[in-house]
Amino acid sequence: MPEYPLFALNAQLGIPDRDGVLLETPFVGAGMRGRTGLRYFPSRLSLVPELLKHTLPPDIVLIHTSTPVDGTVSLGTEVNILPAAIEATRARGGLVIAQINPHVPYTYGDAVLAVDEIDYAVEVAEPLAAPAPQAIGDVSRAIGARVADLIDDGATLQLGIGAVPDAVLAEATTRRGLSVWSEMFSDGVLSLEKAGALDPAVPVTASFGTEKTNDPGLIARQRSLVSVNGALQVDLFAQANASRVHGVIYSGFGGQTDFVVGALHSPGGRAIIALP
């Protein structure tokens, strides 16, 4: 195709880079950052499903799945907006194309998709990309300790990935009865499990679409939700900039606003911005 729009969330390096490909996103990843002609849509992640349904309905959805189990596949480690994208594509008679990979784990919840929903499948066998582990420096460790002091036993955690969230999780291993409600989490959550810090009655086993995980109303129902997010800048009026550098879009606010609002409405909850 000589021309087509390509919509992706947090796109990584390797996406098409040629004339005729119009890049669109509500959250800019390394693969789109700084690209000429990028169309950025400032939107809470909780509202991206509505964006796909009404404003930017896709014609084709490309997904990465597990191998079939009992007539179903799983979206594995990345659910996010994909169920909404598949639904919007089906509503307009579009195509769902799956890359089926035995290295993709079979996760549950909204990750499960009937094989009948897939029009075409391509089989591959390659390891999943994973971020390199980051060493926790002294600054990140100090920030993590201060944030952890604000986390009580029985709290619900939302954190991203990176050195600061990992430092927070490392400092929170002495807490008890914790649970996790987050659009993403790092291997640091495993340290909570190994330390016995997680509430066994609230297992972290299912994956849900963005319209659930990022719904401020559902977030507010979680007990004592502590939201920990980063920022690029914070000014003297306590306004956080998580989107732009020198006036140019860098990433976007993503799900941060969803969790800040939800945490502030959660009984006993806190919304924390942590940065060096």
PyMOL commands that set and color helices and strands:
alter all, ss='L'
color gray80, all
select helices_A, chain A and resi 45-55+82-91+115-117+138-148+163-171+188-194+210-213+216-220+256-265
alter helices_A, ss='H'
color red, helices_A
select strands_A, chain A and resi 4-7+21-25+39-40+60-65+72-74+95-100+108-109+112-114+120-123+156-159+179-180+206-207+225-229+233-234+240-241+244-245+248-249+270-273
alter strands_A, ss='S'
color yellow, strands_A
deselect
rebuild
show_as cartoon
